[in-house]
């Protein structure tokens, strides 16, 4: 892993692309060198694939930025609370999350309405702020699009618990129904509001004018 990190910095360079073949050619005879590189993500290194950046081909990757200098003494211990995610664990997480992106609700293979692109599900590490003020990293299912837009997001469980505690009995029953079903059916007006918010300013102006708001 240390050698791969140094190769990325010295040979590839931040912001540049490389292929799996380039990586394997640089480390001939090294087994699971791909996995050693993926391990760097646990040390805040950002290495994008086509799951993260649609502009990349399936064989391409991009070294976006370096993280913790793992080659320095004492810096290569895996950060507390992080473990490698194996295939079995990945399947367990996706199943527990209802086989859908927990950010937008899309299922694997579902098409994004604006592009027709098929969604792929993967596992993201999400910092969660606890009621006692501490943070812990939890694993969550996200689609390829939400993983890109969700970098740097932090969940705040203490805020959610406080908000839930302040609900009226009727609101609590409604929320309990959504939680039990793990689904909420949005009204037509709510869906239209989401569509409006996604429009560029010129189009938003046209809609406001159509509704007599300008």
C-alpha positions as CSV (number, residue, x, y, z in Angstrom):
1,X,0.0,0.0,0.0
2,X,2.8,2.4,0.9
3,X,4.5,1.7,-2.5
4,X,1.3,2.3,-4.4
5,X,0.8,5.6,-2.6
6,X,4.3,6.7,-3.6
7,X,3.8,5.6,-7.2
8,X,0.6,7.6,-7.4
9,X,2.3,10.7,-6.2
10,X,5.6,10.3,-8.1
11,X,4.4,8.7,-11.4
12,X,0.7,9.4,-11.9
13,X,0.3,12.8,-10.2
14,X,-2.9,14.3,-8.6
15,X,-5.6,15.0,-11.2
16,X,-4.3,12.5,-13.7
17,X,-5.7,9.2,-15.0
18,X,-4.3,5.8,-15.1
19,X,-5.5,2.3,-15.9
20,X,-5.5,-1.0,-14.0
21,X,-2.9,-2.2,-16.5
22,X,-0.7,0.7,-15.6
23,X,-0.9,-0.2,-11.9
24,X,-0.2,-3.9,-12.5
25,X,2.7,-3.1,-14.9
26,X,4.2,-0.9,-12.1
27,X,4.0,-3.8,-9.6
28,X,4.7,-7.0,-11.6
29,X,4.1,-10.2,-9.6
30,X,2.4,-8.3,-6.7
31,X,-0.9,-10.1,-5.9
32,X,-4.0,-8.1,-5.1
33,X,-2.3,-4.8,-5.9
34,X,-5.7,-3.4,-6.8
35,X,-6.9,-4.1,-3.3
36,X,-3.8,-2.4,-1.8
37,X,-4.7,0.7,-3.7
38,X,-8.3,0.6,-2.6
39,X,-7.1,0.4,1.0
40,X,-5.8,3.9,0.5
41,X,-9.3,5.3,0.5
42,X,-9.5,4.5,4.3
43,X,-6.7,7.0,4.7
44,X,-8.5,9.9,3.0
45,X,-7.1,9.3,-0.5
46,X,-9.5,10.0,-3.3
47,X,-9.2,7.7,-6.3
48,X,-12.2,7.8,-8.6
49,X,-13.5,5.1,-10.9
50,X,-16.3,5.3,-13.4
51,X,-18.7,4.7,-10.4
52,X,-17.6,8.1,-9.1
53,X,-16.9,9.9,-12.3
54,X,-19.1,9.0,-15.4
55,X,-16.5,10.5,-17.7
56,X,-14.1,7.7,-16.9
57,X,-14.2,4.4,-18.8
58,X,-14.5,1.1,-16.9
59,X,-10.8,0.5,-17.1
60,X,-9.8,4.1,-16.1
61,X,-9.2,5.6,-12.7
62,X,-8.3,9.1,-11.6
63,X,-6.0,10.0,-8.7
64,X,-7.8,13.0,-7.4
65,X,-6.0,13.8,-4.2
66,X,-3.5,12.3,-1.7
67,X,-4.5,11.7,1.9
68,X,-2.6,10.6,5.0
69,X,1.1,9.9,4.1
70,X,1.0,6.2,4.9
71,X,4.7,5.8,4.2
72,X,5.6,7.8,7.3
73,X,6.3,5.9,10.5
74,X,3.1,5.2,12.5
75,X,0.8,6.6,9.7
76,X,-0.2,3.3,8.1
77,X,-2.4,1.9,10.9
78,X,-5.9,1.7,9.7
79,X,-8.0,4.6,11.1
80,X,-10.1,3.7,14.1
81,X,-13.6,2.6,13.1
82,X,-12.7,1.6,9.5
83,X,-12.4,-1.9,8.1
84,X,-12.1,-3.3,4.6
85,X,-15.5,-4.0,3.1
86,X,-15.5,-7.5,1.6
87,X,-18.1,-8.8,-0.9
88,X,-20.1,-10.5,1.7
89,X,-20.3,-7.5,4.0
90,X,-21.2,-5.3,1.0
91,X,-24.1,-7.6,0.2
92,X,-25.3,-7.5,3.8
93,X,-25.3,-3.7,3.9
94,X,-27.2,-3.3,0.6
95,X,-29.8,-5.9,1.8
96,X,-30.2,-4.1,5.1
97,X,-30.7,-0.9,3.3
98,X,-33.5,-2.4,1.2
99,X,-31.5,-2.7,-2.0
100,X,-31.8,1.1,-2.6
101,X,-29.8,4.2,-2.3
102,X,-30.5,5.7,1.1
103,X,-30.1,9.2,-0.2
104,X,-32.4,9.2,-3.2
105,X,-34.2,5.9,-3.1
106,X,-33.2,4.6,-6.5
107,X,-32.8,0.8,-6.9
108,X,-29.9,-0.8,-8.8
109,X,-30.4,-0.6,-12.5
110,X,-33.0,2.1,-12.1
111,X,-32.8,4.9,-14.6
112,X,-32.2,8.6,-13.6
113,X,-35.0,10.5,-15.1
114,X,-32.9,13.3,-16.5
115,X,-30.2,11.2,-18.3
116,X,-31.6,7.6,-18.6
117,X,-28.3,6.4,-17.0
118,X,-28.6,3.2,-15.0
119,X,-27.9,3.5,-11.3
120,X,-25.2,1.4,-9.6
121,X,-25.2,0.9,-5.8
122,X,-22.1,1.0,-3.7
123,X,-21.1,1.5,-0.1
124,X,-20.2,4.9,1.4
125,X,-18.7,5.7,4.7
126,X,-20.8,8.4,6.5
127,X,-19.7,10.2,9.6
128,X,-22.5,10.3,12.1
129,X,-22.6,12.7,15.0
130,X,-23.9,11.0,18.2
131,X,-26.1,12.6,20.9
132,X,-23.1,12.7,23.2
133,X,-21.2,14.8,20.7
134,X,-18.9,12.1,19.4
135,X,-18.7,10.9,15.9
136,X,-18.6,7.4,14.4
137,X,-18.3,6.3,10.8
138,X,-21.2,4.1,9.6
139,X,-21.6,2.3,6.3
140,X,-24.6,3.2,4.0
141,X,-25.8,2.3,0.6
142,X,-25.6,5.0,-2.0
143,X,-25.9,5.2,-5.8
144,X,-23.0,6.3,-8.0
145,X,-24.6,9.8,-8.4
146,X,-25.2,10.4,-4.7
147,X,-21.8,9.2,-3.7
148,X,-20.3,12.0,-5.9
149,X,-22.6,14.7,-4.5
150,X,-22.5,13.4,-1.0
151,X,-18.8,13.6,-0.3
152,X,-18.2,15.5,2.9
153,X,-21.8,15.0,4.2
154,X,-22.2,14.3,7.9
155,X,-25.3,12.8,9.5
156,X,-26.4,14.3,12.8
157,X,-28.3,11.7,14.8
158,X,-28.7,13.9,17.8
159,X,-30.6,16.5,15.7
160,X,-32.8,13.9,14.2
161,X,-33.7,12.4,17.6
162,X,-34.4,15.8,19.0
163,X,-36.7,16.7,16.1
164,X,-38.5,13.3,16.4
165,X,-39.1,13.9,20.1
166,X,-40.7,17.3,19.4
167,X,-43.4,15.8,17.0
168,X,-47.0,15.8,17.9
169,X,-48.7,12.4,18.4
170,X,-50.3,12.6,14.9
171,X,-46.9,13.5,13.3
172,X,-45.3,10.7,15.2
173,X,-47.8,8.2,13.8
174,X,-47.3,9.4,10.3
175,X,-43.5,9.2,10.7
176,X,-43.8,5.7,12.2
177,X,-45.8,4.6,9.2
178,X,-43.1,5.8,6.8
179,X,-40.4,4.2,8.9
180,X,-42.3,0.8,9.1
181,X,-42.8,0.8,5.4
182,X,-39.3,2.2,4.7
183,X,-41.0,4.2,2.0
184,X,-42.9,7.5,1.5
185,X,-45.1,8.3,-1.4
186,X,-44.6,11.9,-2.3
187,X,-47.6,13.9,-3.5
188,X,-47.8,15.3,-7.0
189,X,-47.1,18.8,-5.7
190,X,-44.1,17.7,-3.8
191,X,-42.7,15.9,-6.8
192,X,-43.3,19.0,-8.9
193,X,-41.5,21.1,-6.3
194,X,-38.5,18.9,-6.6
195,X,-38.6,19.2,-10.4
196,X,-38.8,23.0,-10.1
197,X,-35.8,23.2,-7.7
198,X,-33.7,21.3,-10.2
199,X,-34.5,23.7,-13.1
200,X,-31.9,26.3,-14.2
201,X,-32.8,29.9,-13.4
202,X,-34.1,30.8,-16.9
203,X,-36.6,27.9,-16.7
204,X,-37.5,28.7,-13.2
205,X,-38.4,32.2,-14.3
206,X,-40.6,30.8,-17.1
207,X,-42.5,28.7,-14.6
208,X,-43.0,31.6,-12.2
209,X,-44.2,33.8,-15.0
210,X,-46.6,31.0,-16.1
211,X,-48.1,30.9,-12.6
212,X,-48.3,34.7,-12.5
213,X,-45.7,35.1,-9.8
214,X,-43.4,37.5,-11.6
